[in-house]
């Protein structure tokens, strides 16, 4: 471990995290035609861009700085950031060529204003609400180098439950399954930046290595989570956000 880096905060500062990298580099072909003219981060959910929903949540959790790694239609995102008042400081950095998720995280992390501090990585196509402070406290207590937030797997299909002799006992519509999936939210100690690939996916490289060293932990989200990957997700997310009242009341858990 590099001795020049700050140790993980403990005690009152254990929940301190103030900078985020957002991955927004993909072309989001599965969300077309919504992404024909804007990047996925600016696709609107209930009348507000995904990015703005994320920015409001992050600011409410104490985040001050955001670096967005963008490729497709990066100029559109830059113009949006320059022309809108946002609750935190935002820098958009461009991937000149596709770097993969791990490469995009590393590229953007090099632009973070506090390189000696831990940072959050966030996929640009998710909506979520949970306590980042609690995530940071748990991460510090475990002395983890990296923590991945996980969320229950919800079946995209209705499930038919059967008895031992194959009689149908019940139909369950899109039930929650007894498995956990990567929620696309990560908390990294600063030295993880150097361990990320320059090109490729961190789940294929960095995460397996950290898991072997027992330095990768999971945090179970106790709150809302929705990936926005296609038009069906977009419709569901818009209905959920409207029902939660985030558009008028700000942030909600």
C-alpha positions in Angstrom: 0.0 0.0 0.0 1.3 3.5 -0.9 2.2 5.2 2.4 1.6 8.6 0.9 -2.1 7.9 0.6 -4.5 8.8 3.4 -5.7 5.9 5.6 -9.3 5.0 5.5 -11.2 7.4 7.9 -12.4 5.9 11.1 -14.6 7.1 14.0 -16.5 10.3 13.2 -15.0 10.6 9.7 -15.8 7.0 8.7 -18.8 8.1 6.6 -16.8 10.8 4.8 -16.9 10.5 1.0 -17.3 13.6 -1.2 -16.3 12.7 -4.8 -17.9 10.5 -7.4 -17.1 9.1 -10.8 -20.2 8.5 -13.1 -19.9 6.2 -16.1 -21.8 7.6 -19.0 -19.8 6.4 -22.0 -22.0 3.9 -23.8 -24.3 4.5 -26.8 -27.3 3.0 -25.1 -28.7 1.5 -28.3 -31.4 -0.4 -26.4 -32.9 3.0 -25.3 -33.3 4.3 -28.8 -34.9 6.5 -30.1 -34.6 8.3 -26.7 -30.8 8.3 -27.2 -30.7 9.4 -30.8 -29.9 13.0 -29.8 -28.9 12.9 -26.1 -26.6 10.5 -24.2 -28.2 8.0 -21.9 -27.5 10.2 -18.8 -29.8 12.9 -20.2 -32.8 10.6 -21.0 -35.7 11.9 -18.9 -37.4 10.0 -16.2 -40.6 11.7 -15.1 -39.5 14.8 -16.9 -36.0 15.1 -15.4 -32.7 13.6 -16.8 -31.3 10.5 -15.1 -28.2 12.5 -14.4 -30.1 15.2 -12.5 -31.9 12.6 -10.4 -28.4 11.1 -9.5 -27.0 14.6 -8.8 -29.7 15.4 -6.4 -29.3 12.2 -4.5 -25.5 12.5 -4.4 -25.7 16.0 -3.1 -28.1 15.0 -0.4 -25.6 12.4 0.7 -22.8 14.9 1.1 -21.1 14.5 -2.3 -19.4 17.7 -3.5 -17.6 16.7 -6.7 -18.6 14.6 -9.7 -16.5 13.6 -12.7 -18.5 12.1 -15.6 -16.8 9.8 -18.1 -18.6 10.3 -21.4 -18.0 9.2 -25.0 -21.2 9.2 -27.1 -22.6 12.7 -27.5 -20.2 14.1 -24.9 -20.7 17.6 -26.2 -24.4 17.5 -25.5 -23.7 16.5 -21.9 -21.1 19.2 -21.5 -23.5 21.8 -22.8 -26.2 20.6 -20.3 -23.8 20.8 -17.4 -22.6 24.3 -18.4 -26.2 25.6 -18.8 -27.9 24.2 -15.7 -27.5 24.9 -12.0 -26.6 21.7 -10.3 -26.3 21.0 -6.5 -22.6 19.9 -6.9 -19.6 20.6 -9.0 -19.4 18.6 -12.2 -16.6 17.9 -14.7 -17.2 16.0 -17.9 -14.2 14.1 -19.3 -14.2 12.5 -22.7 -13.3 8.9 -23.7 -11.6 9.4 -27.1 -12.2 5.7 -27.7 -14.4 3.2 -25.7 -12.4 2.1 -22.6 -14.8 -0.4 -21.1 -16.3 0.2 -17.6 -13.1 -0.4 -15.7 -11.1 1.8 -18.1 -13.8 4.5 -17.9 -13.6 4.5 -14.1 -9.9 4.8 -14.2 -9.8 7.5 -16.8 -12.3 9.7 -14.9 -10.8 8.9 -11.5 -7.5 10.5 -12.6 -9.5 13.8 -12.8 -10.9 13.7 -9.2 -10.0 16.8 -7.2 -9.0 14.8 -4.1 -6.8 11.9 -5.4 -5.8 10.9 -1.9 -9.4 10.3 -0.8 -11.9 7.4 -1.3 -14.4 7.8 -4.1 -17.7 6.4 -5.3 -18.1 4.8 -8.8 -21.7 5.0 -10.2 -23.2 3.6 -13.4 -24.9 6.4 -15.3 -28.0 4.4 -16.0 -29.3 3.7 -12.6 -31.7 5.4 -10.2 -31.3 4.6 -6.5 -31.8 6.0 -3.1 -29.9 4.7 0.0 -27.5 6.0 2.5 -24.0 6.5 1.1 -22.9 7.5 4.6 -23.9 4.1 5.9 -22.1 2.4 3.0 -18.9 4.4 3.8 -19.2 3.5 7.5 -19.6 -0.2 6.7 -16.7 -0.1 4.2 -14.4 1.5 6.8 -15.4 -0.9 9.5 -14.4 -3.9 7.3 -11.1 -2.3 6.2 -12.1 -3.0 2.6 -10.3 -1.7 -0.4 -13.5 -1.8 -2.4 -17.1 -2.3 -1.7 -19.8 -3.2 -4.2 -23.4 -2.3 -3.5 -25.8 -5.2 -4.3 -29.5 -5.4 -4.7 -31.9 -8.3 -4.8 -32.5 -10.0 -8.2 -36.1 -9.5 -9.3 -37.3 -12.0 -11.9 -38.3 -10.3 -15.2 -41.0 -13.0 -15.6 -43.8 -14.5 -13.6 -42.9 -17.6 -11.8 -45.0 -20.8 -11.6 -44.6 -22.7 -8.3 -45.0 -26.4 -8.5 -45.6 -29.2 -6.0 -43.4 -32.3 -5.8 -45.9 -34.0 -8.2 -45.9 -31.1 -10.6 -49.2 -29.6 -9.7 -49.4 -25.9 -10.0 -49.7 -24.3 -6.6 -49.2 -20.6 -7.2 -48.4 -17.9 -9.8 -46.0 -15.2 -8.6 -45.6 -12.2 -10.8 -42.0 -11.0 -11.1 -40.9 -12.2 -7.6 -37.7 -11.3 -5.8 -35.3 -14.2 -6.2 -32.8 -15.4 -3.5 -29.8 -13.9 -5.3 -28.0 -10.6 -5.3 -26.8 -8.6 -8.3 -24.2 -5.8 -8.8 -26.1 -2.6 -8.3 -23.5 -0.5 -10.2 -22.5 1.5 -7.1 -19.0 1.1 -5.7 -16.9 2.6 -3.0 -13.1 2.6 -3.6 -10.1 3.5 -1.5 -7.8 5.8 -3.5 -5.2 3.1 -4.2 -7.8 1.1 -6.2 -7.6 3.6 -9.0 -4.2 2.2 -10.0 -5.6 -1.4 -9.9 -8.3 -0.7 -12.4 -7.6 -1.7 -16.0 -6.7 0.9 -18.6 -9.0 -0.9 -21.0 -11.7 -3.4 -20.1 -14.0 -4.3 -17.3 -13.1 -4.2 -13.6 -15.4 -7.1 -12.9 -13.1 -9.3 -15.0 -9.8 -8.0 -13.6 -9.8 -5.9 -10.5 -12.6 -7.4 -8.6 -11.5 -11.1 -8.8 -8.0 -10.0 -7.6 -9.4 -8.0 -4.7 -11.8 -10.9 -3.8 -8.8 -13.3 -3.6 -7.1 -10.9 -1.2 -10.3 -10.7 0.9 -10.4 -6.9 0.3 -13.7 -6.8 -1.6 -16.9 -6.6 0.3 -20.6 -6.2 -0.5 -23.2 -3.8 0.8 -26.8 -4.7 0.6 -28.9 -1.8 -0.5 -31.8 -1.1 1.8 -33.7 1.3 -0.4 -34.8 1.9 -4.0 -32.9 0.7 -7.0 -33.8 0.6 -10.7 -31.6 0.0 -13.7 -32.8 2.0 -16.8 -31.7 -0.2 -19.7 -34.6 -0.1 -22.1 -38.0 1.6 -22.8 -39.8 -0.8 -20.4 -37.4 0.2 -17.6 -37.9 3.8 -18.5 -41.6 3.6 -18.2 -41.4 1.8 -14.9 -38.9 4.2 -13.4 -41.0 7.2 -14.4 -44.0 5.8 -12.6 -42.0 4.9 -9.5 -40.3 8.3 -9.3 -43.6 10.1 -9.7 -45.2 7.9 -7.0 -42.3 8.6 -4.6 -42.8 12.3 -5.0 -39.1 13.1 -5.7 -40.0 15.7 -8.3 -41.5 18.0 -5.6 -40.1 17.0 -2.3 -36.4 16.4 -3.2 -34.8 13.2 -2.0 -36.4 10.3 -0.4 -35.1 7.0 0.9 
